Structures are given as structure tokens and as C-alpha cells.
Amino acid sequence: MTDNGKKLFPYAEKMLSYYQEATYKMKQDMYIPDQIRIGCANSISSYLIPEILPELQKKFPLLRVKIVSHHSEEIMNKLVNNEIDFGLIRTITHPKFHTKTILSNPVGLFASPNHNLANKDIPVSLEELSSEDIIFYDHNSTEWLYINRLMKTMNLQLNTIIELDNMESAKRLVKKGMGICFLPQHAVYEEVKNNQLVNIPLKKPLNINTEIAIAYSKDKPVTDIINFCSSFVFHHF
């Protein structure tokens, strides 16, 4: 080695070290796990996951996905306990997790096509609802509590004949003519399209939305999979 080479050698070592470190860091950031655990609120698992997964598989063809379904609160608990990698839930705030809204969907009133309200040519008033049989879905969420409070401010009360926390059961009961139900639009897209359920327009619009968010840890790197699901566009809803 020449004298000039000896002078250059320490710098070359440093350059090589920096290059190796940079390459390592980039590989870490680009690392895609072979399995991802996604926690989903029940309605999301049934209606939105089938929209996301085909596109997710196209983007990451070797990825294996495990879906865990439960109520949003329980999914957040599983996230806290590191039982899942991220959650798709009703918007819930938590100091240790980012929650980014990925879908805001209107809540509407739905009935069987044979229901008497479905055959009216004019929008329905809230007063008229007080005499109808109501199937009430997910009565602990803020959207549904808002409906009850709205009725109470007008000295009205919903005639709730059934309360349940399973959206699929609620839809089936409505289709059988058991009553009418407030449901998010994304959950009844196929039924409305196939004329199994119809939207009942209200004279006073509710102007409430079901917000669905992606929740993930503030203390872990944001993966490409989380970024993909965060930016996913639901074309149907």
C-alpha cells in the first residue's frame, strides 16, 4: 500500500461502515413479516376485510394473514397486550396508539321492501318512528346513543323490541320484516343493491357517521402493510 493509500484507508473503512449501516437500516424499514395479525371489529371483519384482503395479497403475495374479530374495545385490549399487530376498529382514542380514520360512513334507517314505510312516497318523520318496531344494533356505541338522545329531546321514545350486538343478525331480522333498524351504509351495500333492504329517508336527516379507524402502536415502526391499509380507498362505500 502506498503512503497515500495508507492515509485514505481509515476513511475508506468509515465509508464502508456507514454504507453497511445504511443498508441494514433500509432493510429493516423494508422488512415485511410473513404473517400479520389484524384485529377487526365484527362488522369490519364481515364487510370491509373482504375488500382489503384481495388488494393486500396482490401487494404482498407471500403474506399470511390472521384475522381476529371482536368488539372494538376488546380489539384495543388485544392491541395493548400485543396479541395483534394493528386493529381496524370504531374510532377509539388511546394514549399509546395512533388511530387514523380510514372510512366515515353514513348511518341510515333500513327496512324490508315489504315494510309499510318502504312504500311511502315522502320522507318519514321521527314522530312516525315512535310507533314502529325498532331493532337496535350496537346500542353502546356513540352513534346509537345519539339517536336515543335525539328522540328524547323531542319527547319521543323508540319502541325497541330487540337489542343485539351482531349486525348480521340485525339485518336478517329486518329482512324478515321483524322491524326497522339504523345501520351503517357499508354494512348493507349488497342487500340494498339486491333490493333485499331499502333505505327509509327521514324528514330530519340524522347526519351521523360510523367512523372506522386503523389503530397501531406509537412505539413501533410503521410497516408498509400498515401504510397500505391506512391509505386503502373503499370504492364501493
Secondary structure, DSSP 8 states (H G I E B T S, - for coil): --HHHHHHHHHHHHHHHHHHHHHHHHHHHH---SEEEEEEEHHHHHHTHHHHHHHHHHHSTT-EEEEEEE-HHHHHHHHHTTSSSEEEEE---BTTEEEEEEEEEEEEEEE-TTSGGGG-SS-B-HHHHTTSEEEEE-TTSHHHHHHHHHHHHTT---EEEEEES-HHHHHHHHHTTS-BEEEEGGGGHHHHHTTSSEE--BSS----EEEEEEEEESSS---HHHHHHHT---S--
